[in-house]
């Protein structure tokens, strides 16, 4: 039996909503984006300072048994992020893989 390979990927997005004048202005679109990503079976979390009015940082993670599948999943998450009213200032993708012996 072959070893088990696990691929994990994380997107870290720096997002800006320049029209937001308060955290409340940003809350609705932010929740909608988080829900769309969660509906796509992604794990999501707000990272970084939580009190910035126009800017927030989002981490999105996915796990897969194949590198191609993982890239397709992360591509889907990227499209979801870019299809919002937020300006994407920076978007980084980090991929890792681990191999586990099949004897486990």
C-alpha positions as CSV (number, residue, x, y, z in Angstrom):
1,X,0.0,0.0,0.0
2,X,1.2,3.5,-0.8
3,X,1.9,6.2,1.7
4,X,-0.9,8.7,2.5
5,X,-0.2,12.2,1.2
6,X,-2.2,15.1,2.7
7,X,-2.1,18.6,1.0
8,X,-3.2,21.7,2.9
9,X,-3.6,25.2,1.5
10,X,-4.2,28.5,3.1
11,X,-5.1,31.8,1.4
12,X,-4.4,35.0,3.4
13,X,-6.3,38.0,2.0
14,X,-5.9,41.6,2.9
15,X,-9.2,43.2,2.1
16,X,-10.4,46.8,2.0
17,X,-13.8,48.4,1.9
18,X,-13.1,52.0,1.4
19,X,-16.8,53.0,1.6
20,X,-17.1,51.7,5.2
21,X,-17.3,54.4,7.8
22,X,-17.8,52.0,10.7
23,X,-17.4,48.4,11.6
24,X,-21.1,48.1,11.2
25,X,-20.9,49.2,7.5
26,X,-18.5,46.3,6.8
27,X,-20.3,43.6,8.9
28,X,-23.0,42.6,6.3
29,X,-20.7,42.1,3.3
30,X,-18.1,40.5,5.6
31,X,-20.6,38.0,6.9
32,X,-21.9,37.2,3.4
33,X,-18.4,36.4,2.2
34,X,-17.6,34.2,5.2
35,X,-20.9,32.3,4.7
36,X,-20.2,31.8,1.0
37,X,-16.8,30.4,1.8
38,X,-18.1,28.2,4.6
39,X,-20.8,26.9,2.2
40,X,-18.0,25.9,-0.1
41,X,-16.6,23.7,2.7
42,X,-13.7,26.0,3.5
43,X,-12.5,26.9,7.0
44,X,-12.3,30.6,7.5
45,X,-11.2,33.0,10.2
46,X,-10.6,36.7,10.6
47,X,-7.0,37.2,11.4
48,X,-5.1,40.3,12.4
49,X,-6.5,43.4,14.1
50,X,-10.3,43.3,14.4
51,X,-10.9,47.0,15.0
52,X,-9.8,48.4,11.7
53,X,-12.8,50.0,10.0
54,X,-12.0,49.7,6.3
55,X,-9.5,46.8,6.3
56,X,-9.6,43.2,7.5
57,X,-7.6,40.1,7.0
58,X,-9.1,36.8,6.1
59,X,-7.6,33.3,6.3
60,X,-9.1,30.5,4.2
61,X,-8.0,26.9,4.4
62,X,-8.6,23.7,2.5
63,X,-7.4,20.1,2.8
64,X,-7.2,17.5,0.0
65,X,-5.6,14.2,-0.9
66,X,-4.3,15.6,-4.2
67,X,-2.4,18.7,-5.2
68,X,-4.5,19.4,-8.3
69,X,-7.7,19.1,-6.3
70,X,-6.3,21.5,-3.6
71,X,-5.3,24.1,-6.2
72,X,-8.8,23.9,-7.8
73,X,-10.4,24.4,-4.3
74,X,-8.2,27.4,-3.6
75,X,-8.9,28.8,-7.1
76,X,-12.6,28.6,-6.2
77,X,-12.1,30.4,-2.9
78,X,-10.1,33.1,-4.7
79,X,-12.9,33.6,-7.3
80,X,-15.4,34.0,-4.4
81,X,-13.2,36.6,-2.7
82,X,-12.6,38.6,-5.9
83,X,-16.4,38.6,-6.6
84,X,-17.2,40.7,-3.6
85,X,-17.3,44.5,-3.0
86,X,-14.0,44.3,-1.1
87,X,-10.8,45.4,-2.8
88,X,-8.2,42.7,-2.6
89,X,-5.0,44.5,-1.6
90,X,-2.9,41.3,-1.2
91,X,-3.7,37.6,-1.6
92,X,-1.1,35.0,-0.6
93,X,-1.3,31.2,-1.1
94,X,0.6,28.8,1.1
95,X,0.7,25.1,0.2
96,X,2.1,22.3,2.3
97,X,2.1,18.6,2.1
98,X,2.8,15.8,4.5
99,X,3.4,12.1,3.9
100,X,2.3,9.5,6.4
101,X,3.4,5.9,6.2
102,X,0.6,3.6,5.2
103,X,1.4,1.4,8.2
104,X,-0.4,3.8,10.5
